[in-house]
Amino acid sequence: MKSIGLKSAPPLKRLLWPSIILVALVTQIPFILTIYYSFLDWNLMRPDKGAKFVWFANFKAIFMGSEFYTVLGNTFILTACTLLLCLVFGLCLALLMNRDFLGKGLLRTIFVAPFFVMPAVAGIVWKTAILNPNFGITAYFAGVFGQDAVDWLGSYPLQTIIALVSWQWIPFFMLIILAGLQSVPKDAMEACMIDGASTFQRFIYVVIPHLLRYIEVAVLLGLLFIMQTFGEIYVTTSGGPGYASTNLPFYVYRVGFKGWDIGGASAIGVVIVIITLILLKYLFKFLRRTFRGELS
Amino acid sequence: MKKLLAVLLTIFTYLAAFIYFFPLLWMFITGFKNEGEAVIMPPSLFFHPTLDNYKIVWGSGIGAFLGNSAIIVVISTLLALILGVSAAYALSMFRMKKADDILFWFISTKMLPAVGVIIPVYIIFKKLGLLDSHLALILLYTAMNIPLAVWMMRSFFKDIPYELIESTQVDGATGLQGFFKVTLPLVKPGVISTGLLCFVFAWNEFLFGVSLTYTNSSTMPVFMASFMTQEGLFWGKMSAVATTAVLPSVILGWFTQKQLVQGLTMGAVKG
């Protein structure tokens, strides 16, 4: 594709600047400050002490404490298990929805709904109506089957949050995988049928390889978003009991907005951004491969 | 035999959809029960639906929070659209050396965790006296949605045949006229679904809302969380509030279904 009249390019290029400036102002400048704050001993509850430059003391305190490793482990378990559940159930639902039947559009709409529900409400509805050990639906069914009701969020906080976050993200995976299933090349399938391949063989040798690219997109994006889970934890367990269901983003909130330890919270923020940047590198490598030159 | 299997699979799909949707359905139904019936065991399926919860909730000032959400979300969505569409237009129509790098820079800002900047953002807004103000959240939500708008719109602009743009140039129209008369109408469906998705994300945003507002400009998710801590025992009222809070984003979200996959994967996958 040719570029359009170079003469008209310069004024239109300026259209870019407002977006770049605003986004940089809100995301980049504050991050530089986060790095700076992470070297300060600064607690808003102790204005008398002021802010003191302490080099890496905040990082040292974080890495020496045991909570950080609990939180890091939680973040890993939460993200990995949610991704796995999303992938398995997303694939199953996509396969179910990739058939022709009455009311397909309606069911698709129903399956997608949880994705649009705000995390705060998703957490509250699950905590009360579904999982409450006295009045929740699960308690009722436990009673019907003669079992004791389980206090899900108290006894299995992390597992319950995994289920809850999966419930919200499975539709995202379903939609992407469904888009993949619907774009399986017809000629390859026909060639396979002529060769006498069974449905199962066709699935393994044609559909799965084609789906891999879609699954890769879903997993990479899902990973980056699910790592940032916050609202669901805030309204259900507040990260407890203890640190049992605190992940990295919620840890920043606890240290920063409950403990008012600006330096400590900033240091954790820096650690999270470094982890994310490493993951982003893989996403970008993949995206650049996908678009290969058709971006500009 | 094959037909039977197909019917069974369809029934199974319906069943799965019912179970999947059940938490939301139950929330919706509970909103119409009086408080006694809301927590009764076994759960009552047959009851006299009542609008009492909605009346009480509306009387208790939920309107102010809905208003905050509406003002912040609508203004930030419009701003993100104006800025994002023009940036995407410049990026996709005019070859620039650094176009990929700019695109990837945009997306990296969207992917980086908000908690990485929340502390300085709080301090800055505190110093500027903007804590608990509409302006603070409008700025943040606009910046949060611009990358999404740029990437989504880029993939819609790409679908326009080059000859069409060229023909507007031949007619002697300026770049701007060509844009408003030819290009923009072509991508109208894309602009609409981009706007709807920006709306949904801003409407549901929680971290910035809960960290930067207290009472004056709290949005619905923040009100929801504090309502639960204060009146968490009143399930009927809580369900009514929750239903009110999720309805706008779920309904608008449904309208984006066609472009949702393309939008969420930044054009890497066409839905």
Contacts between the chains, C-beta under 8 A, distances in Angstrom:
chain1	res1	chain2	res2	distance
A	1	B	95	7.8
A	1	B	162	5.6
A	2	B	162	7.4
A	3	B	94	6.1
A	3	B	95	3.8
A	4	B	93	6.2
A	4	B	94	6.3
A	4	B	162	8.0
A	4	B	165	6.2
A	4	B	166	6.9
A	4	B	169	6.6
A	5	B	169	6.1
A	8	B	94	8.0
A	8	B	169	7.8
A	8	B	174	7.8
A	8	B	175	4.8
A	9	B	94	4.7
A	9	B	96	7.9
A	11	B	175	7.2
A	12	B	89	7.4
A	12	B	90	5.2
A	12	B	93	7.4
A	12	B	94	5.8
A	12	B	175	5.6
A	13	B	90	5.7
A	13	B	94	6.6
A	13	B	96	6.9
A	14	B	90	7.9
A	15	B	86	4.0
A	15	B	87	6.0
A	15	B	89	6.4
A	15	B	90	4.2
A	16	B	86	7.8
A	16	B	87	4.9
A	16	B	90	4.9
A	16	B	91	6.8
A	16	B	102	7.0
A	18	B	83	5.2
A	18	B	86	7.5
A	18	B	87	7.6
A	19	B	83	4.4
A	19	B	84	6.3
A	19	B	86	7.4
A	19	B	87	4.0
A	19	B	106	7.8
A	19	B	146	5.1
A	19	B	150	6.6
A	20	B	87	7.4
A	20	B	102	7.4
A	22	B	83	6.6
A	22	B	139	7.6
A	22	B	142	6.5
A	22	B	143	5.3
A	22	B	146	6.6
A	23	B	106	6.8
A	23	B	109	5.4
A	23	B	143	5.0
A	23	B	146	5.3
A	23	B	147	6.7
A	25	B	143	7.4
A	26	B	117	7.6
A	26	B	121	7.6
A	26	B	139	6.3
A	26	B	140	6.1
A	26	B	143	3.6
A	26	B	144	7.8
A	27	B	109	4.4
A	27	B	112	6.7
A	27	B	117	6.1
A	27	B	143	6.4
A	28	B	109	7.3
A	30	B	117	3.9
A	30	B	120	4.0
A	30	B	121	5.1
A	30	B	124	6.8
A	31	B	112	7.5
A	31	B	116	5.8
A	31	B	117	5.3
A	31	B	120	7.6
A	33	B	119	8.0
A	33	B	120	3.6
A	33	B	123	7.5
A	33	B	124	7.6
A	34	B	116	5.9
A	34	B	117	6.1
A	34	B	119	6.1
A	34	B	120	5.4
A	37	B	119	6.1
A	37	B	120	6.4
A	37	B	123	7.8
A	93	B	16	7.1
A	96	B	9	6.8
A	96	B	12	7.2
A	96	B	13	4.6
A	96	B	16	6.9
A	97	B	13	7.2
A	99	B	6	7.3
A	99	B	9	6.7
A	99	B	10	7.5
A	99	B	13	8.0
A	101	B	6	7.5
A	101	B	9	8.0
A	101	B	10	4.4
A	101	B	13	7.2
A	102	B	10	7.5
A	103	B	14	7.6
A	107	B	13	6.2
A	107	B	14	6.9
A	107	B	17	4.7
A	108	B	257	7.2
A	109	B	254	5.7
A	109	B	257	7.0
A	110	B	17	4.8
A	110	B	20	7.0
A	110	B	21	4.8
A	111	B	17	6.0
A	111	B	20	6.0
A	111	B	21	7.7
A	112	B	253	7.2
A	112	B	254	7.1
A	112	B	257	6.4
A	112	B	260	7.6
A	113	B	21	6.3
A	113	B	24	6.0
A	113	B	250	5.5
A	113	B	253	7.8
A	113	B	254	7.6
A	114	B	20	7.2
A	114	B	21	7.8
A	114	B	23	7.7
A	114	B	24	6.9
A	115	B	253	7.1
A	116	B	200	5.8
A	116	B	204	7.6
A	116	B	246	7.5
A	116	B	249	4.9
A	116	B	250	4.6
A	116	B	252	7.9
A	116	B	253	3.4
A	116	B	254	7.5
A	117	B	24	6.8
A	117	B	204	7.7
A	117	B	246	4.9
A	117	B	249	7.3
A	117	B	250	6.4
A	118	B	203	7.0
A	118	B	204	3.8
A	118	B	206	6.9
A	118	B	220	7.4
A	118	B	221	4.9
A	118	B	224	7.5
A	118	B	245	6.4
A	118	B	246	6.1
A	118	B	249	6.5
A	119	B	204	6.7
A	119	B	206	5.8
A	119	B	221	7.5
A	120	B	206	5.4
A	120	B	221	4.1
A	120	B	222	7.7
A	120	B	224	4.8
A	120	B	225	5.2
A	120	B	245	7.8
A	121	B	27	7.8
A	121	B	221	7.4
A	121	B	224	5.9
A	121	B	242	4.7
A	121	B	245	5.6
A	121	B	246	5.1
A	122	B	23	7.9
A	124	B	224	6.5
A	124	B	225	7.7
A	124	B	228	5.2
A	124	B	238	6.9
A	124	B	242	6.2
A	125	B	23	5.1
A	125	B	24	7.2
A	125	B	26	7.5
A	125	B	27	4.8
A	125	B	239	7.9
A	125	B	242	6.2
A	126	B	23	6.2
A	128	B	228	8.0
A	128	B	232	7.1
A	128	B	235	5.9
A	128	B	238	6.9
A	129	B	23	6.6
A	129	B	26	5.0
A	129	B	27	6.2
A	129	B	30	6.3
A	129	B	235	7.0
A	129	B	239	7.5
A	130	B	23	5.6
A	130	B	26	7.4
A	134	B	41	7.9
A	135	B	39	4.4
A	135	B	41	6.3
A	135	B	235	7.6
A	137	B	22	7.9
A	137	B	26	6.9
A	137	B	43	6.7
A	139	B	41	7.7
A	140	B	41	6.1
A	140	B	42	5.6
A	140	B	43	6.0
A	143	B	41	7.6
A	143	B	42	8.0
A	167	B	20	7.7
A	167	B	23	7.6
A	172	B	264	6.7
A	175	B	260	6.2
A	175	B	261	5.0
A	175	B	264	7.8
A	175	B	271	6.8
A	176	B	261	5.8
A	176	B	264	7.8
A	176	B	265	6.4
A	176	B	269	5.8
A	179	B	261	4.9
A	179	B	269	5.3
A	179	B	270	6.8
A	179	B	271	4.9
A	180	B	269	7.3
A	183	B	270	7.7
A	214	B	269	6.0
A	217	B	265	5.1
A	217	B	268	5.1
A	217	B	269	5.6
A	218	B	265	7.9
A	221	B	264	7.1
A	221	B	265	6.5
A	224	B	111	4.9
A	227	B	113	7.1
A	228	B	113	5.1
A	228	B	114	6.9
A	228	B	115	7.5
A	230	B	115	7.6
A	230	B	206	6.3
A	230	B	207	5.0
A	231	B	206	3.8
A	231	B	207	7.2
A	231	B	221	6.8
A	234	B	206	7.0
A	234	B	210	6.9
A	234	B	225	6.5
A	235	B	224	7.7
A	235	B	225	5.3
A	235	B	228	6.2
A	248	B	113	7.9
A	248	B	115	7.4
A	249	B	113	6.1
A	249	B	114	7.7
A	249	B	115	4.4
A	249	B	207	7.3
A	252	B	115	4.1
A	252	B	118	6.8
A	252	B	119	7.5
A	253	B	115	7.0
A	253	B	118	7.7
A	253	B	207	7.5
A	253	B	211	7.1
A	256	B	118	7.0
A	256	B	119	5.2
A	256	B	122	7.6
A	257	B	122	7.8
A	257	B	211	5.8
A	262	B	119	5.8
A	262	B	123	7.2
A	265	B	119	5.2
A	266	B	119	5.0
A	266	B	120	7.6
A	268	B	115	7.9
A	269	B	113	7.8
A	269	B	115	5.5
A	269	B	116	4.6
A	269	B	117	7.4
A	269	B	118	7.3
A	269	B	119	6.3
A	270	B	116	7.3
A	272	B	113	5.2
A	272	B	115	6.1
A	272	B	116	5.9
A	273	B	112	6.0
A	273	B	113	6.6
A	273	B	116	4.2
A	276	B	111	6.7
A	276	B	112	5.8
A	276	B	113	5.7
A	276	B	116	7.7
A	277	B	112	7.7
A	280	B	108	5.9
A	280	B	111	5.6
A	280	B	112	7.7
A	283	B	111	7.2
A	284	B	104	5.8
A	284	B	108	7.7
A	287	B	104	7.6
A	287	B	107	7.9
A	287	B	266	7.6
A	287	B	268	6.3
A	288	B	100	7.5
A	288	B	104	7.9
A	290	B	268	5.2
A	291	B	268	7.4
A	294	B	158	7.5
A	295	B	99	6.2
A	295	B	100	4.6
A	295	B	103	5.8
A	295	B	154	7.9
A	296	B	91	8.0
A	296	B	95	5.8
A	296	B	96	6.7
A	296	B	97	7.9
A	296	B	99	3.7
A	296	B	100	5.6
